[in-house]
Amino acid sequence: MTYQFRLAEAADLPAIVAIYNSTIASRQVTADTEPQSVASRQAWFDQHQHPKRPLYVVEQQQQVIAWLSFSDFYGRPAYQHSAEISLYLAESQRGKGLGKRLLQEAETIAKQLGIEVLLAFIFSHNTPSIALFEKLAYQPWGKLPNVARMDGQDYSLSILGKPLN
């Protein structure tokens, strides 16, 4: 099956939000605990229309099946060569190798954007995501113990990083 990888457009936002919302119940991917509306994600989408911190989608048969974004790390000028990466796949696409392909593509794009360091913030219990990033040579750079609380349960956040030089 072939994929089309492209910059996200306004018409993609409902599909992006649906993919994001599909991860909330698992308590493995995001610290949001309730589904988000398209309207509530509009400002976030608008921030990613910046040429240095874009949002991409992956289409298959004209349907958005995944997305990735680059975000500022810590929002200070000295960190502009570093960015946080986020990857989200539709439930039907998980475990099929798309995440790896998407992350590899993201690294190529990051270099073109002048990003020299990629950071991933992943719940420590999300072993599939951590394994994906580690497979592509991301290293554990830190752990924030019990910083999230969902449904009365505390969760830790792992920080993985990779210099792209």
C-alpha positions in Angstrom: 0.0 0.0 0.0 1.4 3.4 -0.9 1.3 6.5 1.4 1.3 10.2 0.6 3.2 12.3 3.1 2.3 16.0 3.0 1.8 19.2 5.0 -1.4 19.3 6.9 -4.3 21.5 5.6 -7.2 22.9 7.4 -9.5 20.2 6.0 -7.3 17.6 7.7 -8.0 18.9 11.3 -11.1 16.7 12.0 -9.1 13.5 11.0 -6.1 14.7 13.0 -8.3 15.2 16.1 -10.0 11.8 15.6 -6.6 10.1 15.5 -5.5 12.0 18.6 -8.8 11.2 20.4 -8.4 7.5 19.6 -5.3 7.4 21.9 -6.8 9.0 25.0 -8.6 6.1 26.6 -5.5 4.0 26.6 -3.8 6.4 29.0 -0.5 5.5 27.2 0.0 8.3 24.7 -1.4 11.7 25.9 -2.1 13.4 29.2 -5.4 14.6 27.9 -8.1 12.6 29.7 -11.2 13.7 27.7 -11.7 13.8 23.9 -10.8 17.0 22.3 -13.0 18.9 19.9 -11.8 20.2 16.5 -12.5 23.8 17.8 -10.3 23.2 20.9 -7.4 22.1 18.7 -7.6 25.0 16.2 -5.1 27.2 17.9 -2.7 24.3 18.2 -3.2 23.6 14.5 -2.6 27.3 13.6 0.7 27.3 15.6 1.9 24.4 13.3 1.4 26.4 10.2 4.8 27.9 10.9 7.4 26.9 8.4 9.9 25.9 11.1 7.5 23.8 13.2 5.1 22.2 10.7 2.5 19.5 10.9 2.4 16.7 8.4 -0.2 14.0 7.6 0.1 10.6 6.0 -2.7 9.7 3.6 -3.7 6.3 2.3 -6.4 6.1 -0.3 -7.2 9.8 0.4 -7.8 9.2 4.1 -5.5 10.6 6.8 -4.1 7.7 8.7 -1.3 9.4 10.7 0.2 12.7 11.6 3.4 14.1 13.0 4.3 17.5 14.4 7.4 19.4 15.4 7.0 21.7 18.4 9.3 24.2 20.1 11.2 22.8 23.0 10.9 25.1 26.0 10.1 28.1 23.8 13.3 30.0 24.4 15.6 31.2 21.5 18.6 29.2 22.6 16.7 26.0 22.0 15.6 26.8 18.4 17.9 24.1 17.0 15.9 21.5 19.1 12.3 20.4 18.7 9.9 18.0 20.2 8.4 15.4 17.8 5.0 13.9 18.1 3.7 11.0 16.1 0.1 9.7 16.1 -1.2 6.8 14.0 -4.8 5.7 13.4 -5.6 2.6 15.4 -5.8 0.4 12.3 -2.2 1.4 11.3 -0.4 0.7 14.6 2.1 -2.1 14.7 2.6 -2.3 10.9 5.8 -0.4 10.5 4.3 3.0 9.6 5.5 4.6 12.8 9.1 3.7 11.9 8.7 5.0 8.3 7.2 8.2 9.6 9.9 8.8 12.2 12.6 8.2 9.5 10.9 10.7 7.2 10.6 13.2 10.1 14.3 13.0 10.7 15.0 13.9 7.1 12.6 16.8 7.2 13.9 18.0 10.6 17.4 18.4 9.1 15.9 20.5 6.2 14.2 22.7 8.8 17.5 23.3 10.7 16.5 21.1 13.6 19.6 19.4 15.0 18.2 17.7 18.0 14.9 15.8 18.3 13.2 15.1 21.6 10.4 12.7 22.4 8.3 12.9 25.6 6.8 9.4 26.1 4.9 8.0 29.0 7.3 5.5 30.6 4.8 2.7 30.4 4.3 3.2 26.7 6.7 0.4 25.8 5.8 0.2 22.1 6.6 3.9 21.5 9.8 3.8 23.5 10.9 0.7 21.5 10.2 2.4 18.2 12.3 5.4 19.1 15.1 3.3 20.6 15.1 1.2 17.4 16.1 4.4 15.6 18.9 5.3 18.0 17.0 7.6 20.3 18.6 7.5 23.8 17.0 7.9 27.2 17.9 11.5 28.3 15.7 11.7 31.4 12.7 10.6 33.4 10.2 12.6 35.2 8.7 10.3 37.8 5.0 10.4 38.6 4.4 13.8 36.9 1.0 12.8 35.5 -2.0 11.6 37.3 -4.9 10.0 35.4 -7.8 8.1 37.0 -6.0 8.2 40.4 -2.9 6.5 39.0 0.5 8.2 38.7 2.6 8.0 35.6 6.1 8.8 34.7 7.4 10.6 31.6 10.5 9.4 29.7 12.5 11.9 27.6 14.3 10.4 24.6 16.6 12.4 22.4 18.7 12.1 19.3 21.2 14.5 17.8 20.7 14.5 14.0 24.2 15.5 13.0 
